[in-house]
Amino acid sequence: MRAQLPYHHQYKVQLMPSLTLSKHQHRHDYRELKALCQFLKSNGFTSNYSDACVYKKHTDTNNIYLLFWVDDIIVASSDMKQVNTVNEMLNTAFKMDDRGQVKWILGIDFQRQPDGSYCMSQKRYVNATLSKFNKTECNPAAMPANTNTGLLTASADKQENNQDTQFPYRQAVGCFIYPITGTRPDISWTVSKLSQFFDKPNATHVQVTKPLLHYLKGTKHYTLKFSTKSKEELTMFTDSDWAGDTKDRRSTSGYLASVASSHKWLPVRITNNSRHIIPMIYSPHMGLYIIDYTDIFA
């Protein structure tokens, strides 16, 4: 949602020093973040109900938005003077490092286009994942997986045999989860399916995981584009199958939420007697969350 303001000036600043793993430093940084929240509220900023890391300040001429995560901060406004004013205000209370227009944050690359739109991608994250599993030179694939492949839980014998392959199945599937939450909803179905077999993966699961790496190799340039001309409409779809799991005959339900051409998709495995109730609960709940979240940018 950070790139939903393509017509605004967006600048990134960073709190210094960055976080460390020591308990003492964690307590110190927590106090700094708490002081930052109090400082913003004392200077006219209000936090978003759905996301406490998003702040907004309304002025007579425009709005100023501030988004932070741990020690990274994005300041956005249609008036560059307002951005500079907020940066100077923050510098008076905290040790800051101004890094100019936002280009990268939380593993996501931002590219501003000549027409003012923003493109978000995770190409660097995908390259790092491919390198981690020695797939940098693999052949690209056009599809993330074959939907006709039957995936079943392995028996103890097959699980033991599968250990010989030395392929880090759980680690690989875990690396796919973050792109889903960022810029790659196209692999949601495959990753959600593979995540059901963390307990006892077999050779078939590994065979499905590797083509997903090949697919990411061929599509690592994919981006989410947020344009000033995008219609800020919320569209949601929900559906469920019937006893689609051949092992335990559980159903799978899911919903798709689309806002300004960006998508969020979530699959949920449920028991058969609740297959219609669960999506009816999840979908409105997520819809209200998105409405409340995006209202701050209205």
Residue frames as qw, qx, qy, qz and C-alpha x, y, z in Angstrom:
[[0.000, 0.885, 0.466, 0.000, 0.00, 0.00, 0.00],
 [0.393, -0.601, 0.046, 0.694, 3.00, 2.32, 0.28],
 [0.235, -0.064, 0.517, 0.821, 3.04, 2.99, -3.46],
 [0.139, 0.674, 0.722, 0.078, -0.59, 4.04, -3.60],
 [0.035, -0.905, -0.128, 0.403, 0.49, 7.69, -3.69],
 [0.718, 0.216, 0.331, 0.573, 2.21, 7.89, -7.10],
 [0.219, 0.816, 0.198, 0.496, 1.51, 11.60, -7.46],
 [0.471, -0.881, 0.046, -0.008, 3.22, 12.47, -4.19],
 [0.317, 0.688, -0.584, 0.293, 6.84, 13.19, -3.40],
 [0.918, -0.385, -0.089, -0.047, 8.10, 10.25, -1.37],
 [0.258, 0.703, -0.571, 0.337, 11.34, 10.45, 0.57],
 [0.883, -0.259, -0.379, 0.096, 12.97, 7.87, 2.78],
 [0.071, -0.743, 0.498, -0.442, 14.77, 8.62, 6.01],
 [0.806, -0.094, -0.572, 0.120, 16.31, 6.20, 8.46],
 [0.566, -0.797, 0.130, -0.165, 16.69, 6.29, 12.21],
 [0.608, 0.454, -0.545, 0.358, 20.29, 5.93, 13.28],
 [0.012, 0.372, -0.891, -0.261, 21.63, 3.64, 14.59],
 [0.692, -0.018, -0.526, -0.494, 19.81, 0.66, 13.11],
 [0.834, -0.407, 0.140, -0.344, 18.51, -2.21, 15.26],
 [0.221, 0.440, -0.864, 0.105, 20.80, -4.85, 16.71],
 [0.706, -0.198, -0.647, -0.210, 19.96, -8.20, 18.24],
 [0.271, 0.053, -0.706, 0.652, 20.95, -7.41, 21.83],
 [0.266, -0.659, -0.701, 0.055, 18.18, -7.25, 24.42],
 [0.259, -0.572, -0.207, 0.750, 19.45, -3.94, 25.73],
 [0.043, -0.129, 0.418, 0.898, 19.41, -2.45, 22.25],
 [0.159, -0.454, -0.793, -0.374, 15.89, -3.79, 21.64],
 [0.260, -0.715, -0.546, 0.352, 14.65, -2.01, 24.76],
 [0.213, -0.451, 0.082, 0.863, 16.47, 1.15, 23.69],
 [0.026, -0.065, -0.614, -0.786, 14.97, 1.08, 20.19],
 [0.183, -0.591, -0.780, -0.093, 11.52, 0.36, 21.57],
 [0.217, -0.691, -0.332, 0.604, 11.78, 3.51, 23.67],
 [0.113, -0.282, 0.349, 0.887, 12.90, 5.44, 20.59],
 [0.096, -0.304, -0.766, -0.558, 9.95, 4.19, 18.52],
 [0.232, -0.692, -0.655, 0.194, 7.57, 5.00, 21.35],
 [0.200, -0.584, -0.068, 0.784, 9.09, 8.48, 21.53],
 [0.063, -0.015, 0.581, 0.811, 8.65, 8.82, 17.76],
 [0.147, -0.545, -0.779, -0.273, 4.93, 8.00, 17.99],
 [0.258, -0.745, -0.438, 0.433, 4.44, 10.47, 20.81],
 [0.223, -0.392, 0.207, 0.868, 6.41, 13.10, 18.91],
 [0.009, 0.217, 0.688, 0.693, 4.28, 12.68, 15.78],
 [0.211, -0.677, -0.702, -0.062, 1.02, 12.91, 17.73],
 [0.291, -0.683, -0.248, 0.622, 2.21, 16.03, 19.53],
 [0.103, -0.348, 0.352, 0.863, 2.88, 17.64, 16.15],
 [0.537, 0.365, 0.019, -0.760, -0.58, 17.06, 14.69],
 [0.376, 0.208, -0.831, -0.353, -0.19, 13.59, 13.14],
 [0.768, -0.118, 0.346, -0.527, -2.86, 10.94, 13.66],
 [0.163, -0.261, 0.939, 0.155, -2.28, 7.19, 13.38],
 [0.589, 0.027, -0.545, -0.597, -4.33, 4.84, 11.25],
 [0.755, -0.287, 0.346, -0.477, -6.65, 2.49, 13.14],
 [0.982, 0.170, -0.016, -0.079, -5.74, -0.55, 11.02],
 [0.804, 0.238, -0.176, 0.516, -1.99, 0.11, 10.90],
 [0.439, -0.857, -0.100, 0.249, -0.32, 1.95, 13.77],
 [0.595, -0.246, 0.306, 0.701, 2.76, 2.50, 11.60],
 [0.247, 0.496, 0.472, 0.686, 0.89, 4.87, 9.25],
 [0.152, -0.597, -0.373, 0.694, 0.43, 8.52, 10.22],
 [0.250, 0.616, 0.476, 0.576, -1.34, 11.40, 8.52],
 [0.168, -0.502, -0.278, 0.802, -1.39, 15.16, 9.05],
 [0.285, 0.728, 0.548, 0.299, -3.95, 17.38, 7.34],
 [0.242, -0.331, -0.034, 0.911, -3.02, 20.96, 6.45],
 [0.363, 0.653, 0.221, -0.627, -4.88, 23.75, 4.69],
 [0.374, 0.622, -0.461, -0.511, -3.22, 22.96, 1.35],
 [0.688, 0.255, -0.656, -0.179, -2.49, 19.21, 1.35],
 [0.891, -0.427, 0.065, -0.143, -1.91, 16.09, 3.41],
 [0.147, 0.655, -0.730, 0.128, 1.35, 14.72, 4.75],
 [0.965, -0.134, -0.136, -0.177, 1.81, 10.98, 5.20],
 [0.026, -0.655, 0.731, -0.193, 4.42, 9.22, 7.28],
 [0.969, -0.049, -0.171, -0.171, 4.95, 5.46, 7.24],
 [0.015, -0.683, 0.704, -0.194, 7.58, 3.73, 9.36],
 [0.972, -0.098, -0.199, -0.083, 8.75, 0.21, 10.05],
 [0.823, -0.290, -0.111, 0.476, 11.40, -0.35, 12.73],
 [0.364, -0.584, 0.086, 0.721, 14.08, 2.18, 11.65],
 [0.230, 0.172, 0.575, 0.766, 12.86, 3.00, 8.11],
 [0.180, 0.639, 0.441, -0.604, 10.52, 5.94, 7.48],
 [0.274, 0.374, 0.569, 0.679, 8.75, 7.19, 4.35],
 [0.072, 0.571, 0.299, -0.761, 7.50, 10.78, 4.25],
 [0.253, 0.353, 0.699, 0.568, 5.07, 11.58, 1.41],
 [0.135, 0.708, 0.355, -0.595, 3.29, 14.75, 0.33],
 [0.541, 0.685, 0.388, 0.297, 2.29, 16.56, -2.85],
 [0.035, 0.975, -0.121, 0.182, 4.26, 19.58, -1.57],
 [0.769, 0.232, -0.376, 0.462, 8.02, 19.12, -1.42],
 [0.016, -0.584, 0.342, -0.736, 8.31, 21.98, 1.07],
 [0.767, -0.444, 0.101, -0.452, 6.13, 20.02, 3.49],
 [0.956, 0.031, -0.236, 0.172, 8.39, 16.98, 3.12],
 [0.477, 0.430, -0.371, 0.671, 11.46, 19.08, 3.93],
 [0.355, -0.586, 0.225, -0.693, 9.67, 20.65, 6.90],
 [0.922, -0.317, -0.022, -0.222, 8.81, 17.23, 8.36],
 [0.849, 0.198, -0.291, 0.394, 12.38, 16.01, 7.81],
 [0.187, 0.532, -0.353, 0.747, 13.78, 19.05, 9.60],
 [0.623, -0.519, 0.125, -0.572, 11.27, 18.56, 12.41],
 [0.979, -0.152, -0.133, 0.006, 12.32, 14.93, 12.84],
 [0.668, 0.377, -0.332, 0.549, 16.00, 15.87, 12.76],
 [0.153, -0.650, 0.299, -0.682, 15.52, 18.16, 15.73],
 [0.752, -0.415, 0.279, -0.429, 14.34, 15.27, 17.89],
 [0.942, -0.070, 0.321, 0.072, 16.08, 12.22, 16.41],
 [0.210, -0.551, 0.631, 0.505, 19.31, 11.37, 14.67],
 [0.763, 0.500, 0.341, -0.228, 18.17, 10.79, 11.10],
 [0.339, -0.271, 0.649, 0.625, 19.72, 9.89, 7.76],
 [0.564, 0.614, 0.145, -0.532, 17.89, 11.38, 4.75],
 [0.502, -0.120, 0.757, 0.401, 18.27, 9.07, 1.74],
 [0.181, 0.224, -0.441, -0.850, 16.27, 11.01, -0.85],
 [0.722, 0.085, -0.198, -0.657, 13.42, 9.59, -2.90],
 [0.745, -0.199, 0.598, -0.218, 12.35, 6.12, -1.88],
 [0.499, 0.486, -0.633, -0.339, 13.96, 3.44, -4.02],
 [0.621, 0.013, -0.783, 0.044, 14.10, 0.43, -1.73],
 [0.375, -0.395, 0.501, -0.672, 12.51, -0.52, 1.58],
 [0.714, -0.116, 0.577, -0.379, 11.77, -3.86, 3.28],
 [0.482, -0.064, 0.825, 0.287, 13.12, -5.85, 0.36],
 [0.464, 0.698, 0.544, 0.037, 10.92, -4.08, -2.19],
 [0.351, -0.073, 0.290, 0.887, 12.25, -1.90, -5.01],
 [0.248, 0.806, 0.412, -0.345, 10.40, 1.28, -6.01],
 [0.381, 0.038, 0.439, 0.813, 10.79, 2.87, -9.42],
 [0.241, 0.694, 0.302, -0.608, 9.14, 6.16, -10.27],
 [0.533, 0.400, 0.590, 0.457, 8.09, 6.41, -13.90],
 [0.173, 0.082, 0.183, 0.964, 8.08, 9.60, -16.02],
 [0.313, -0.506, -0.499, -0.631, 4.27, 9.77, -15.83],
 [0.335, -0.491, 0.369, -0.714, 4.40, 9.87, -12.01],
 [0.922, -0.204, -0.176, -0.278, 3.37, 6.26, -11.47],
 [0.292, -0.612, 0.716, -0.164, 5.30, 3.87, -9.21],
 [0.848, 0.152, -0.481, -0.164, 6.37, 0.30, -9.92],
 [0.560, -0.568, 0.546, -0.256, 7.08, -2.11, -7.07],
 [0.844, 0.281, -0.451, -0.071, 9.15, -5.24, -7.57],
 [0.706, -0.590, 0.390, -0.046, 11.14, -7.78, -5.58],
 [0.782, 0.545, -0.296, 0.050, 13.70, -8.64, -8.22],
 [0.132, 0.638, -0.665, 0.365, 16.62, -8.40, -5.82],
 [0.635, -0.281, 0.577, -0.429, 14.87, -10.67, -3.32],
 [0.940, 0.275, 0.084, -0.186, 14.14, -13.23, -6.06],
 [0.575, 0.641, -0.476, 0.178, 17.76, -13.13, -7.24],
 [0.185, -0.543, 0.702, -0.423, 18.95, -13.72, -3.68],
 [0.819, -0.063, 0.430, -0.374, 16.53, -16.67, -3.34],
 [0.874, 0.460, -0.145, -0.060, 17.70, -18.20, -6.62],
 [0.324, 0.655, -0.612, 0.303, 21.33, -17.85, -5.54],
 [0.501, -0.436, 0.593, -0.456, 20.54, -19.43, -2.18],
 [0.847, 0.059, 0.492, -0.194, 19.28, -22.59, -3.87],
 [0.348, -0.320, 0.698, 0.537, 21.82, -22.62, -6.75],
 [0.480, 0.569, 0.664, 0.069, 19.21, -21.76, -9.37],
 [0.020, 0.732, -0.093, -0.675, 20.69, -18.59, -10.85],
 [0.089, 0.377, -0.692, -0.610, 21.41, -20.34, -14.16],
 [0.404, 0.269, 0.867, -0.113, 18.23, -22.43, -14.34],
 [0.025, 0.267, 0.642, 0.718, 15.91, -22.31, -17.33],
 [0.320, 0.050, 0.264, -0.909, 12.90, -20.00, -16.86],
 [0.073, 0.344, 0.935, 0.055, 9.41, -21.51, -16.71],
 [0.180, -0.326, -0.349, -0.860, 6.10, -20.05, -17.89],
 [0.662, -0.520, -0.318, -0.436, 3.92, -21.52, -15.13],
 [0.269, -0.619, 0.581, -0.455, 4.55, -21.79, -11.36],
 [0.364, -0.139, 0.899, -0.200, 3.20, -25.35, -11.14],
 [0.345, -0.099, -0.784, -0.506, 1.11, -28.00, -12.80],
 [0.526, -0.220, 0.297, -0.766, -2.31, -27.88, -11.11],
 [0.889, 0.016, -0.306, -0.342, -2.95, -31.51, -12.06],
 [0.427, 0.324, -0.767, 0.352, -0.08, -32.77, -9.91],
 [0.734, -0.550, -0.321, -0.235, -1.48, -34.74, -6.97],
 [0.157, 0.525, -0.601, 0.582, 0.23, -33.88, -3.68],
 [0.812, -0.447, -0.332, -0.175, -0.14, -36.30, -0.78],
 [0.417, -0.766, 0.448, -0.196, 1.53, -36.54, 2.61],
 [0.528, 0.432, -0.730, 0.029, 4.50, -38.90, 2.53],
 [0.899, -0.375, -0.223, -0.045, 4.69, -42.06, 4.62],
 [0.553, -0.758, 0.315, 0.141, 7.52, -42.52, 7.13],
 [0.791, -0.018, 0.444, 0.420, 9.52, -44.65, 4.65],
 [0.480, 0.697, 0.281, 0.452, 9.18, -42.15, 1.83],
 [0.197, -0.973, 0.064, -0.101, 10.03, -39.31, 4.21],
 [0.685, -0.546, 0.383, 0.294, 13.23, -41.10, 5.22],
 [0.705, 0.262, 0.441, 0.490, 14.16, -41.71, 1.59],
 [0.242, 0.898, 0.212, 0.301, 13.47, -38.10, 0.78],
 [0.455, -0.847, 0.154, 0.228, 16.10, -37.01, 3.32],
 [0.740, -0.088, 0.401, 0.533, 18.74, -38.30, 0.91],
 [0.424, 0.735, 0.315, 0.425, 17.92, -35.56, -1.58],
 [0.465, -0.324, -0.192, 0.801, 19.19, -32.94, 0.92],
 [0.053, 0.498, 0.338, 0.797, 16.86, -30.38, -0.61],
 [0.056, -0.184, -0.558, 0.807, 15.77, -27.81, 2.04],
 [0.064, -0.529, -0.737, -0.417, 12.06, -28.03, 1.26],
 [0.274, -0.792, -0.488, 0.245, 10.77, -26.04, 4.25],
 [0.326, -0.525, 0.085, 0.781, 13.38, -23.36, 3.78],
 [0.158, 0.107, 0.595, 0.781, 12.57, -23.00, 0.08],
 [0.143, -0.661, -0.674, -0.297, 8.82, -22.73, 0.56],
 [0.353, -0.729, -0.335, 0.481, 9.40, -20.30, 3.43],
 [0.284, -0.283, 0.256, 0.880, 11.34, -18.02, 1.07],
 [0.031, 0.375, 0.665, 0.645, 8.31, -17.85, -1.23],
 [0.187, -0.704, -0.656, 0.200, 5.99, -16.47, 1.46],
 [0.198, -0.578, -0.101, 0.785, 7.41, -12.94, 1.62],
 [0.034, -0.031, 0.528, 0.848, 6.94, -12.21, -2.14],
 [0.132, -0.549, -0.793, -0.229, 3.26, -13.15, -1.74],
 [0.242, -0.761, -0.440, 0.410, 2.78, -10.44, 0.87],
 [0.215, -0.524, 0.169, 0.807, 4.63, -7.94, -1.29],
 [0.316, 0.533, -0.307, -0.722, 4.36, -8.00, -5.06],
 [0.248, 0.212, -0.872, -0.366, 3.74, -11.59, -6.23],
 [0.661, 0.035, 0.453, -0.597, 0.16, -12.72, -5.67],
 [0.725, 0.373, -0.420, -0.398, 0.54, -14.92, -8.77],
 [0.459, 0.240, -0.842, 0.149, 2.35, -17.62, -6.74],
 [0.464, -0.325, 0.444, -0.695, -0.10, -17.60, -3.82],
 [0.918, -0.012, -0.052, -0.393, -1.95, -20.78, -4.78],
 [0.789, 0.311, -0.501, 0.174, 1.20, -22.83, -5.35],
 [0.164, 0.413, -0.632, 0.634, 2.90, -21.70, -2.14],
 [0.609, -0.270, 0.324, -0.672, -0.24, -22.24, -0.05],
 [0.949, 0.076, -0.207, -0.227, -0.48, -25.78, -1.45],
 [0.657, 0.344, -0.561, 0.367, 3.16, -26.59, -0.75],
 [0.136, -0.479, 0.505, -0.705, 2.86, -25.16, 2.76],
 [0.837, -0.251, 0.033, -0.485, 0.43, -27.94, 3.67],
 [0.969, 0.066, -0.219, 0.093, 3.23, -30.53, 3.53],
 [0.026, 0.789, -0.506, 0.348, 5.88, -29.09, 5.85],
 [0.748, -0.433, 0.432, -0.258, 5.52, -32.08, 8.17],
 [0.709, -0.112, 0.665, 0.206, 6.36, -34.88, 5.73],
 [0.458, 0.703, -0.259, -0.478, 7.43, -33.65, 2.29],
 [0.832, 0.023, 0.521, 0.188, 8.23, -36.26, -0.34],
 [0.435, -0.105, 0.524, 0.724, 9.93, -36.29, -3.72],
 [0.193, 0.662, 0.618, 0.378, 6.78, -35.07, -5.48],
 [0.195, -0.933, -0.226, 0.200, 6.67, -31.96, -3.33],
 [0.434, -0.540, 0.341, 0.635, 10.31, -31.24, -4.14],
 [0.389, 0.234, 0.662, 0.596, 9.55, -31.71, -7.83],
 [0.053, 0.849, 0.484, 0.206, 6.82, -29.08, -7.60],
 [0.363, -0.842, -0.037, 0.398, 9.01, -26.69, -5.59],
 [0.509, -0.256, 0.428, 0.702, 11.85, -26.59, -8.11],
 [0.279, 0.525, 0.569, 0.569, 9.68, -25.48, -11.08],
 [0.170, -0.931, -0.318, 0.058, 8.47, -22.63, -8.89],
 [0.455, -0.623, 0.228, 0.595, 12.05, -21.45, -8.66],
 [0.400, 0.135, 0.603, 0.677, 12.28, -21.68, -12.45],
 [0.066, 0.795, 0.547, 0.254, 9.09, -19.65, -12.74],
 [0.302, -0.893, -0.087, 0.323, 10.48, -16.92, -10.48],
 [0.502, -0.289, 0.418, 0.699, 13.64, -16.86, -12.61],
 [0.263, 0.365, 0.623, 0.640, 11.56, -16.09, -15.71],
 [0.137, -0.802, -0.456, -0.360, 9.26, -13.58, -14.02],
 [0.528, -0.423, -0.326, 0.660, 11.56, -11.78, -11.59],
 [0.149, 0.086, 0.164, 0.971, 11.03, -8.58, -13.59],
 [0.221, -0.646, -0.664, -0.307, 7.28, -8.58, -12.80],
 [0.106, 0.048, -0.335, 0.935, 6.09, -5.42, -11.06],
 [0.025, -0.724, -0.671, 0.158, 3.00, -3.97, -9.44],
 [0.213, 0.259, 0.176, 0.926, 2.21, -0.60, -10.99],
 [0.080, -0.705, -0.568, 0.417, 0.32, 2.13, -9.16],
 [0.257, 0.339, 0.360, 0.830, -0.85, 4.92, -11.43],
 [0.116, 0.194, 0.277, -0.934, -2.53, 8.25, -10.80],
 [0.498, 0.053, -0.392, -0.771, -5.21, 7.12, -13.26],
 [0.273, -0.110, -0.954, 0.056, -6.07, 3.94, -11.35],
 [0.536, -0.510, -0.257, -0.622, -9.61, 3.76, -10.05],
 [0.010, -0.276, 0.773, -0.572, -9.50, 3.48, -6.28],
 [0.779, -0.170, -0.155, -0.583, -12.29, 0.91, -6.13],
 [0.318, -0.313, 0.858, -0.255, -12.43, -2.06, -3.80],
 [0.790, 0.140, -0.373, -0.466, -13.49, -5.28, -5.51],
 [0.337, -0.364, 0.832, -0.251, -13.69, -8.60, -3.67],
 [0.768, 0.103, -0.493, -0.396, -14.40, -12.16, -4.77],
 [0.401, -0.369, 0.773, -0.325, -14.76, -15.29, -2.68],
 [0.818, 0.154, -0.408, -0.374, -15.26, -18.97, -3.50],
 [0.461, -0.423, 0.755, -0.197, -14.69, -22.46, -2.11],
 [0.476, 0.180, -0.791, -0.340, -14.42, -25.97, -3.47],
 [0.836, -0.293, 0.099, -0.452, -16.03, -29.11, -2.07],
 [0.885, -0.294, 0.358, 0.055, -13.82, -31.72, -0.37],
 [0.572, 0.766, -0.291, -0.032, -10.96, -30.86, -2.72],
 [0.123, -0.628, 0.757, -0.131, -8.28, -32.42, -0.52],
 [0.795, 0.108, -0.538, -0.257, -8.03, -36.09, -1.53],
 [0.364, 0.183, -0.801, 0.439, -6.36, -37.00, 1.78],
 [0.029, -0.233, -0.730, 0.642, -8.71, -35.62, 4.44],
 [0.035, 0.603, 0.709, 0.365, -11.55, -34.30, 2.19],
 [0.143, -0.654, -0.295, 0.682, -11.29, -30.81, 3.56],
 [0.408, 0.810, 0.353, 0.229, -12.41, -27.93, 1.41],
 [0.459, -0.145, 0.026, 0.876, -10.38, -24.91, 0.43],
 [0.102, 0.909, 0.404, -0.017, -11.85, -21.43, 0.54],
 [0.495, -0.112, 0.087, 0.857, -10.30, -18.17, -0.52],
 [0.168, 0.907, 0.326, -0.209, -10.92, -14.54, -1.31],
 [0.537, 0.236, 0.217, 0.781, -9.42, -12.01, -3.70],
 [0.086, -0.879, -0.268, 0.385, -9.30, -8.31, -2.83],
 [0.535, 0.346, 0.283, 0.717, -8.39, -5.76, -5.49],
 [0.121, -0.900, -0.209, 0.364, -7.70, -2.08, -4.76],
 [0.164, 0.890, -0.272, -0.326, -6.39, 0.29, -7.46],
 [0.757, 0.508, -0.401, -0.090, -5.16, -2.70, -9.52],
 [0.077, 0.453, -0.833, 0.310, -3.25, -4.27, -6.60],
 [0.803, -0.179, -0.444, -0.355, -4.33, -7.67, -5.31],
 [0.232, -0.394, 0.787, -0.413, -4.37, -9.65, -2.11],
 [0.789, -0.020, -0.481, -0.383, -5.36, -13.30, -2.23],
 [0.274, -0.401, 0.761, -0.429, -5.74, -15.67, 0.71],
 [0.682, -0.063, -0.666, -0.296, -6.57, -19.39, 0.64],
 [0.419, -0.378, 0.595, -0.572, -7.97, -21.05, 3.75],
 [0.411, -0.017, -0.901, -0.137, -8.39, -24.81, 4.36],
 [0.489, -0.198, 0.343, -0.777, -11.65, -25.52, 6.18],
 [0.289, 0.117, 0.939, -0.146, -13.90, -28.38, 7.17],
 [0.008, 0.304, 0.752, 0.584, -16.76, -29.16, 4.85],
 [0.159, -0.707, -0.686, 0.069, -19.56, -28.06, 7.16],
 [0.174, -0.804, -0.154, 0.548, -18.19, -24.53, 7.32],
 [0.527, 0.094, 0.456, 0.711, -17.06, -24.04, 3.73],
 [0.099, 0.720, 0.421, 0.543, -19.62, -21.29, 3.09],
 [0.423, -0.872, -0.231, 0.084, -19.38, -19.61, 6.50],
 [0.653, -0.401, 0.108, 0.633, -15.62, -19.07, 6.60],
 [0.369, 0.255, 0.340, 0.827, -15.32, -17.02, 3.37],
 [0.165, -0.805, -0.415, -0.391, -18.35, -14.98, 4.45],
 [0.561, -0.778, -0.115, 0.257, -16.43, -14.07, 7.62],
 [0.631, -0.246, 0.229, 0.700, -12.98, -13.51, 6.14],
 [0.354, 0.473, 0.430, 0.683, -14.02, -11.45, 3.12],
 [0.157, -0.901, -0.255, -0.315, -16.00, -8.68, 4.88],
 [0.646, -0.684, 0.004, 0.340, -13.37, -8.58, 7.62],
 [0.588, -0.086, 0.311, 0.741, -10.57, -7.98, 5.10],
 [0.191, 0.672, 0.433, 0.570, -12.77, -5.54, 3.16],
 [0.343, -0.919, -0.186, -0.060, -13.32, -3.41, 6.26],
 [0.670, -0.490, 0.156, 0.535, -9.59, -3.54, 7.02],
 [0.491, 0.227, 0.395, 0.742, -8.72, -2.33, 3.51],
 [0.009, -0.827, -0.377, -0.416, -11.34, 0.43, 3.60],
 [0.488, -0.858, -0.067, 0.147, -10.08, 1.67, 6.94],
 [0.683, -0.282, 0.261, 0.621, -6.47, 1.42, 5.79],
 [0.391, 0.341, 0.429, 0.739, -7.01, 3.31, 2.54],
 [0.110, -0.902, -0.407, -0.093, -9.26, 5.96, 4.10],
 [0.476, -0.688, 0.030, 0.546, -6.17, 7.62, 5.49],
 [0.384, -0.099, 0.473, 0.787, -5.07, 8.36, 1.90],
 [0.193, 0.715, 0.633, 0.225, -8.43, 9.83, 0.88]]
